[in-house]
Amino acid sequence: MANFILDHIDLLLLDELQNNGRMTNVELAQKVGLTAPPCLRRMRALEESGIIKSYHAMVDPSRLGYSITVFAMVSLKLQAEEDLKKFEDYMHSLDEVRECHMLNGEIDFMLKIVAKDLQSFQQFLTGRLTSAPNVASVKTSLTIRTAKNEPGVPIDMA
């Protein structure tokens, strides 16, 4: 919601939750200088406004057998809105695709893909991605290591 005005306490709540989404309402209230009931009201307002979209656990992919992370740059043959929407819908159906961003410029979409190993990624690439309708080209880069992976956004307390 564009009209929701955030005050300093709201920003503190968001910052704390981005760092630890599992803390209890009582713990959160203490950290931001509130009692539990007004803290809960503020949290519900942030959720209802759409500022807080959901809560997630950050899972280590390698501990679940996903040793490969790949970024793929996809160009489409056609870029009409209907074609873009069909591609996005198809990406939603692929569990290996963890992020899908439409870009401005030569590349139409940037994807973040996880795979158990190189062979399963190759099968995914040739069997499901490059062969998808309207895909003109796919360029991929395997990650060597991840130096930073911060969810959320910086909270400006100024």
N, C-alpha and C positions, 0 to 999 in steps of 0.2 A: 504494500500500500504506500503510495508516494507521499501522502499527507502525514504519516506517522512521524511525530517529532521526538527524537531521542534526546534525553538529557544525560547528564554525567553518570547517574546511577545506571541507566539503561546500557550505556557503553561499558561500564564496569561489569555488569551482568554478562554481556555478550563476550567480553574479553575473558572472563573467568570460565565461561562455558566452553569457549573454543579451546581453552587449555585443558579442561577436565569436565567433560559432559556427564560424568557419572556422579558428581558430588550431589549430596542431598540438598533439598531446598533450605534446610536449616544451616548447613555448611555454607551454601551460597549466600544466604542472607547475612551471615556473620562476616563474610569476606567483603561485602559491599556496604556494610553498615546499616542494615535494615533488620527488622524482625521478620519472622517467617511469613505471616499472612500478606503484608504488602509486597514482599519479594515474590510470592506465588502469583499475586495479581499481576505484577509487572511481567512475569514470565509468560503468563497466559496471554496478556496483551501483545507481547512480542511474537508469540506463536500465531495468534489470530490475525495479526497484521501481515504475516508472511515473512517477517524479518528472520525469524527462526523457522526454517523449513522442515528440519527433522534432526534426529539424533542418531549417531552411528558409532560403532566400534571401529577403531583403526586396526586392521588385521595385517599381520606380516605375511605377504604372499608366499615367501619362500617356505614358511612353516607349514603351509597348506599344499606345498608341492608346485607352486608356480614360480619357476626359476627364471623365466624370461619375461621381460617387459619391453614392448616395442612401441615406437611412435610411428604412425603411418600417415603419410600425406596423400590424400585421395583427390584426384581430379575427375569430374563427371563429364559426360558427353553433352548433357543438356542441363541448364541451370534454371529452368522455369520453376516457379514456386511449387508446383505439383511434383516435379521431379525431385526437388530438394526434400520435400516432405516424405516422399516414398523412400528415399535413401535414409533419412533420419529414422523412419519407422523400422526399416530393416536393421539398422544399427541397434535399435532397442531390443530386437529379437536375438542378438548375438551376445551371449554371456561373456565371451572373451573381451568384448569391447567395453572398457570401463569408463571411458570418456569419449565424447564426440562433440567437436567444436566446428561450427561453420566459420570459415575465414574469409577475409577480404584479400583479393590478389589472385595470383596464378593458381594457388591450391584452393580447392573448395572446402575440404574438411581435414581436420587433424584428429586422429584417433589415438587413444592410449589402449593398448591391447596387452593382455597377459596370457601366457601359455605355460604349460608344464615343462616343456622342453622345446628344442629347436625343431624337431620333427613334427610335433603337434602344431607348432606355429606355422610351419611350411604347409601342412595340410589345411589349416585354417585359411592361410593366405590364398592358396590356389583353389581350394574347394569352395570357399564361402565369400571371400572378399573380392579378389580380382575378377571372379566369374559373376559377380552380382550385376544385375541389370543396371545399365547407365554408367558403369564405372569405366572411365577412359584409361586411367593409369593409377598405379599405387607405388609410392616410394617409401621404403621403410628404413628405420634406424633402430638397432638394438641398443638398449642401455647397457653400459658397462658397469656403472654404479650410480646410486642416487645420493647426491650430496645434501639435498634438502627436499623435504616433502611436508610442507606445512598446510594443513587444511584451513579453510576459512579465509578471512581477509584481515589486514592490519586494522586495529581499532585505534583511531586517533582521539586521544584523550584531551587534546588542546582545546 
